Amino acid sequence: MRVSDIMARMPVILATLTSQADKPGYEFLKAHRAPGSAYSADAKGESWTDATGDLAGGKLTADYFKDGNTVMTAVHLGYPAGGTLDHWVVIVKESTTITVGSTKHHLYPADDPLSGPVMVLAPKIGRASEDALKKAGLKVAGGQLQLSSGTPVHLAYGGGQAFRRRSAKYR
């Protein structure tokens, strides 16, 4: 199955997760619903559009996220990143900018269905010195990148693969 096939089915997948979230033991699925607005996935009323360039360029602003919009993105879990797509997470808020070495990157808060709140670094970085990582507030622990606070940092998938929900305001 291709990513485009998965994204075409995303409204149905999200509707299934939404209904599952009301069952005991699955409350964690409700973690990032925007306050005051329940998300409903209507397969007839929404679609998903490529946001890879927006993610890497830091163009996903607070205005986009304020109505509960999210971005589904592919990530690498390990550092340095391998050549495979490891996992999918949902970006829930605009980025902050950090500099690693001499390159600016965007750090996005995200929800990882396996480990909870994480950060996504875009574009992904290659191998950087320990000093450059430390100056950027990052460290390597157990083969994965983390904020100095210990929050996991996933690397945006190098080949792209970020999608945002298409709503009337962002067409």
C-alpha positions in Angstrom: 0.0 0.0 0.0 1.4 3.4 -0.9 1.4 6.5 1.3 -1.2 8.2 -1.0 -3.5 5.1 -0.4 -3.2 5.4 3.3 -3.8 9.2 3.3 -6.9 8.7 1.1 -8.2 6.4 3.9 -7.1 8.7 6.7 -10.6 10.1 7.5 -11.9 6.6 8.0 -8.9 5.6 10.1 -9.3 8.7 12.3 -13.0 8.1 12.7 -12.2 4.6 13.9 -9.7 5.9 16.4 -12.1 8.5 17.5 -14.8 5.9 18.3 -12.1 3.7 19.9 -11.1 6.6 22.2 -14.4 6.4 24.0 -13.7 2.9 25.2 -12.1 2.1 28.6 -8.3 1.9 28.3 -8.1 4.0 25.1 -8.5 7.4 26.6 -4.9 8.3 25.5 -6.3 8.6 22.0 -8.0 11.8 23.1 -4.7 13.5 24.2 -4.4 16.1 21.6 -8.0 17.2 20.7 -8.1 21.0 20.6 -9.9 22.4 23.7 -13.5 23.4 22.9 -13.6 21.6 19.6 -14.1 17.9 19.2 -12.5 16.5 16.0 -14.7 14.5 13.8 -13.4 12.6 10.8 -15.9 12.8 7.9 -14.6 10.9 4.9 -16.9 13.0 2.7 -15.7 16.4 4.0 -12.0 16.3 4.1 -8.8 15.2 2.4 -5.1 15.2 3.1 -2.5 17.2 1.2 1.2 17.0 1.0 2.9 19.3 3.6 6.5 18.0 3.2 7.8 21.4 2.0 5.9 23.3 4.6 7.2 21.0 7.4 10.9 21.4 6.3 10.5 25.1 5.7 8.9 25.9 9.0 5.8 27.2 7.3 3.2 25.4 9.6 2.2 28.4 11.7 0.2 28.7 14.9 -2.7 29.9 12.7 -2.9 26.5 11.0 -2.9 24.6 14.4 -5.3 26.9 16.4 -8.4 25.2 15.0 -7.2 21.7 15.9 -5.5 21.0 12.5 -2.6 18.5 12.6 0.1 17.1 10.3 0.8 13.4 10.0 4.4 12.8 9.2 6.8 10.0 8.7 9.9 9.9 11.0 13.2 8.2 11.7 13.5 7.0 15.3 17.2 6.5 15.5 20.1 8.9 15.3 21.8 9.3 12.9 18.8 8.4 10.7 18.9 5.3 8.6 17.4 5.0 5.2 14.1 3.6 6.3 10.8 5.1 7.3 10.4 3.9 10.9 7.2 5.4 12.2 4.3 7.9 11.9 3.5 10.7 14.3 1.1 13.6 14.5 2.4 17.1 14.7 0.1 19.2 16.9 1.7 22.7 17.2 3.9 25.2 15.4 7.7 24.8 15.5 10.5 26.6 17.3 13.7 27.1 15.4 17.0 25.7 16.6 20.5 25.8 15.0 22.6 22.7 14.8 26.1 23.6 13.7 25.4 26.3 11.2 22.0 24.9 9.9 18.6 26.0 11.1 16.0 23.3 11.8 12.4 23.4 13.0 11.4 21.5 16.1 7.7 20.6 16.2 5.7 19.2 19.2 4.1 15.9 18.2 2.1 13.0 19.5 3.6 9.6 19.1 1.0 6.8 19.5 3.7 4.5 21.0 5.5 6.9 23.4 3.3 10.0 23.9 4.6 13.5 23.5 7.7 13.9 21.4 9.4 16.4 19.2 10.0 16.2 15.4 13.1 17.8 13.9 12.8 19.0 10.3 14.6 18.8 8.1 16.5 15.8 9.5 20.1 16.2 10.4 23.0 14.1 9.6 25.8 13.2 12.0 26.6 16.3 14.2 29.3 16.8 16.8 28.4 16.3 20.5 29.2 20.0 21.0 26.9 21.2 18.2 24.1 19.0 19.6 24.6 20.3 23.1 24.6 23.9 22.0 21.2 23.2 20.3 19.8 21.7 23.5 20.0 18.1 22.1 21.8 14.9 23.2 22.1 11.3 22.0 20.8 8.6 24.4 20.4 5.0 23.5 20.9 5.6 19.8 18.1 8.2 19.7 18.1 12.0 19.8 16.6 13.8 22.8 16.1 17.3 24.1 18.4 18.0 27.0 15.3 17.5 29.2 15.0 13.9 28.0 12.0 14.4 25.6 12.5 12.1 22.6 13.2 13.8 19.2 12.3 12.0 16.0 13.8 13.1 12.7 11.5 14.0 9.9 11.8 11.3 7.2 14.4 12.3 4.7 12.3 11.4 1.6 9.4 13.6 2.6 6.0 12.2 3.6 4.1 14.8 5.6 0.4 15.4 5.1 -2.0 17.9 6.5 -5.7 17.8 6.7 -7.2 19.9 4.0 -9.8 22.3 5.2 -11.5 25.2 3.5 -9.3 27.8 5.1 -6.0 26.1 3.9 -6.8 25.0 0.3 
